[in-house]
Amino acid sequence: MGAQTVVELSGLTKQYGDVTAVHDLSFSVRRGEFFSILGPSGCGKSTTLRTIAGFENASEGRIKINETDITGTPAHQRETGMVFQGYALFPHKTVSENVGFGLKMDGVPQSEREDRVEQMLATVDLGGFEQRMPSELSGGQQQRVALARALIIEPSVLLLDEPLAALDLQLRQDMRFELQQIQDRLDITTIYVTHDQEEALSMSDRILVLDAGKAQQIDTPRKLYNNPQNQFVADFIGEANILQTRFKSATKDVIKVEPEFSSMDTVSVMKNGFDENSLSTGERVYLNIRPEDITIHPPDKDPEDGLSAEITNKTFIGKTTQFVATVGNNQEILAEASGLAAQQSIATGDTVSLTWSRDDCTIIGEHRV
Ligand code: ADP
């Protein structure tokens, strides 16, 4: 474990009776890192976070914080600060009393407490709100009080469980930015749980994608998007066309596959880290192409090497237009165009030609992790 590792999970499993909520999960989070756990509802995100916080006991595996094994340590001795979706503020205490609560429990004298509360409220942009009651604050302000309360005890790691989920869209977007700024300013190691891929992509240094309690991929947002390791990740992060092909051959940098969705002979794809060594010729693999990476050529500009398709749906969604293009065997391919020309010159019913660059697609294997 590197010197910069703050949280380390090895082989964490959490069982509730017959339900395995988290299965053999291992990852480490570096000092100052913004690390997100992303996945659909029920995939085990909260359970993972609550087990790190000590609100649940691990069934198997170890958890370390700052190189100390804390698997059996009570929650209040773990140096973690947690913020929940519901703010869980004390309704009859002032903002100042709410934020200073942890310090009071630790026996910090009143004058020092007041100084630190004032400082922390300034950090979360709530200077001057000391004497307000929680009921006199907006949802976003209450969540910042909850954040201040978690941060004031100077935890080694900040644990955030869908903290923005209860806020409306506009506020959620503002808070994303604010939260990121506070995290950055304090340089606090953060584990953030969310089911919202846009939230995770925009805020995180690295993301763990979880499905059915199992890690699918741990990577930077860019890598998850550009180089998903399996179908689940490709589908869950953004929109993806995942097309069936058969493995043909590989050179140093390029993989050749035979599409099952058209009569095209061969499609070449940059390897991009994909390891083809275990594949045999003819084995099923998937070609993953993002809709925005597909160019639609209008009928009069047919390139020779494109994939022939019929436009079967066209939807204007503001910044871009989405097209459904259907190829030979009824395979639907989603394409997105942002240029006005493409939006105007392509209509439902048109026979068009689709092209993409081999740099913009990836190959993913048959199996889930
Ligand atoms: P997420 O946070 O990703 O929505 P959870 O961690 O809350 O998922 O839940 C993961 C799985 O564990 C779900 O199947 C859920 O029903 C189950 N689970 C969570 N908490 C409990 C509990 N206290 N008792 C029994 N099952 C639970």
Boltz pocket constraint, residues with backbone or C-beta under 6 A from the ligand:
constraints:
  - pocket:
      binder: B
      contacts: [[A, 16], [A, 19], [A, 20], [A, 21], [A, 39], [A, 40], [A, 41], [A, 42], [A, 43], [A, 44], [A, 45], [A, 46], [A, 47], [A, 48]]
      max_distance: 6.0
